[in-house]
Amino acid sequence: ICFVPRESFLKVLAEDNAFHQRVTKALCKDLGVMESKLTDATQKSIRERLAFTLLKLSETYGIDGNEGEKINIVLTREEIAGIVGTATETVIRLLSEFKKDELIDFEGKKIIVIDKKGLARLSDFYG
């Protein structure tokens, strides 16, 4: 990890206008992304956030299988609850409902996404 002294950084910002503009654009972009995520997290229901989380996990860690896309990472229900921002019991209940609705299935502790379009509709993030 690199540390740049404040004085040196501010001096470069003041002297190099192009660098200053790039840093400002990058910060504005990151701030916009953070604002969007925060808005989504506070305005979406837990059900929508869990569906979205499963989609993102599937995109990042998914491997194709016979029945659907297996999320090739084991997360405890507590860890999923932490990501979604809810109680573990709520995640357990919602995962059971998603299974009953044939959106997901389980293989041991791993989650298999069966119906990505259904999760996307449910998540209300993709329209």
C-alpha positions as CSV (number, residue, x, y, z in Angstrom):
1,I,0.0,0.0,0.0
2,C,1.3,3.4,-1.0
3,F,1.1,6.6,1.0
4,V,1.5,10.0,-0.6
5,P,2.1,12.9,1.8
6,R,-0.8,15.4,1.7
7,E,1.5,18.3,0.8
8,S,3.0,16.5,-2.2
9,F,-0.4,15.5,-3.4
10,L,-1.9,19.0,-3.2
11,K,1.2,20.4,-4.9
12,V,0.8,18.1,-7.9
13,L,-3.0,18.9,-8.0
14,A,-2.2,22.6,-8.1
15,E,0.6,22.3,-10.7
16,D,-0.9,19.7,-13.1
17,N,-4.3,20.7,-14.4
18,A,-4.9,17.6,-16.5
19,F,-4.1,15.4,-13.5
20,H,-6.4,17.5,-11.3
21,Q,-9.3,17.0,-13.8
22,R,-8.7,13.2,-14.0
23,V,-8.8,12.9,-10.2
24,T,-11.9,15.1,-9.9
25,K,-13.7,13.0,-12.6
26,A,-12.7,9.8,-10.9
27,L,-13.9,11.0,-7.5
28,C,-17.2,12.3,-9.0
29,K,-17.8,9.0,-10.7
30,D,-17.1,7.0,-7.5
31,L,-19.4,9.3,-5.6
32,G,-22.2,8.8,-8.1
33,V,-21.8,5.0,-7.9
34,M,-21.8,5.1,-4.1
35,E,-24.9,7.3,-4.1
36,S,-26.7,5.0,-6.4
37,K,-25.9,2.0,-4.3
38,L,-26.9,3.7,-1.1
39,T,-30.2,4.8,-2.7
40,D,-30.9,1.2,-3.9
41,A,-30.0,-0.2,-0.5
42,T,-32.3,2.1,1.4
43,Q,-35.3,2.1,-1.0
44,K,-35.5,-1.6,-2.1
45,S,-37.1,-4.2,0.0
46,I,-35.1,-7.0,1.6
47,R,-36.6,-9.4,-0.9
48,E,-35.5,-7.3,-3.8
49,R,-32.0,-6.9,-2.3
50,L,-31.6,-10.6,-1.7
51,A,-32.7,-11.4,-5.3
52,F,-30.2,-8.8,-6.6
53,T,-27.4,-10.2,-4.4
54,L,-28.0,-13.7,-5.7
55,L,-27.8,-12.4,-9.3
56,K,-24.6,-10.6,-8.6
57,L,-23.1,-13.7,-6.8
58,S,-24.2,-15.8,-9.8
59,E,-22.5,-13.4,-12.3
60,T,-19.3,-13.3,-10.3
61,Y,-19.0,-16.9,-9.0
62,G,-21.4,-18.8,-11.1
63,I,-20.6,-22.0,-13.0
64,D,-23.0,-23.6,-15.4
65,G,-24.6,-26.8,-14.4
66,N,-27.3,-29.1,-15.6
67,E,-30.1,-27.4,-13.7
68,G,-28.9,-23.8,-13.5
69,E,-25.9,-21.7,-12.6
70,K,-24.3,-22.8,-9.3
71,I,-22.8,-20.1,-7.2
72,N,-19.4,-21.6,-6.6
73,I,-18.7,-20.0,-3.3
74,V,-20.1,-21.1,0.1
75,L,-21.5,-18.2,2.2
76,T,-23.2,-18.8,5.5
77,R,-26.7,-17.5,5.9
78,E,-25.2,-15.0,8.3
79,E,-22.8,-13.7,5.7
80,I,-25.6,-13.3,3.1
81,A,-27.7,-11.5,5.7
82,G,-24.7,-9.1,6.3
83,I,-24.5,-8.4,2.5
84,V,-28.2,-7.8,2.2
85,G,-28.5,-5.9,5.5
86,T,-31.0,-8.0,7.3
87,A,-31.4,-10.7,10.0
88,T,-30.2,-14.2,9.3
89,E,-33.7,-15.6,9.9
90,T,-35.1,-13.4,7.2
91,V,-32.6,-14.7,4.7
92,I,-33.4,-18.3,5.6
93,R,-37.1,-17.6,5.2
94,L,-36.6,-15.8,1.8
95,L,-34.3,-18.4,0.5
96,S,-36.9,-21.1,1.3
97,E,-39.5,-19.0,-0.5
98,F,-37.2,-18.5,-3.6
99,K,-36.7,-22.3,-3.6
100,K,-40.5,-22.9,-3.4
101,D,-41.0,-20.5,-6.3
102,E,-38.4,-22.4,-8.3
103,L,-36.0,-19.5,-8.6
104,I,-33.2,-21.2,-6.8
105,D,-32.2,-24.6,-5.5
106,F,-29.5,-25.9,-3.2
107,E,-26.7,-28.4,-3.6
108,G,-25.4,-28.9,-0.1
109,K,-24.6,-25.4,1.1
110,K,-24.2,-24.0,-2.4
111,I,-27.0,-22.1,-4.1
112,I,-28.0,-22.8,-7.7
113,V,-29.8,-20.0,-9.6
114,I,-32.5,-21.7,-11.7
115,D,-34.4,-18.7,-13.0
116,K,-32.2,-15.6,-13.5
117,K,-35.0,-13.7,-15.3
118,G,-37.4,-14.4,-12.4
119,L,-34.8,-13.1,-9.9
120,A,-34.2,-10.1,-12.1
121,R,-37.9,-9.3,-12.2
122,L,-38.1,-9.8,-8.4
123,S,-35.0,-7.7,-7.7
124,D,-36.5,-4.7,-9.7
125,F,-33.0,-3.6,-10.5
126,Y,-33.0,-4.6,-14.1
127,G,-36.5,-3.5,-15.0
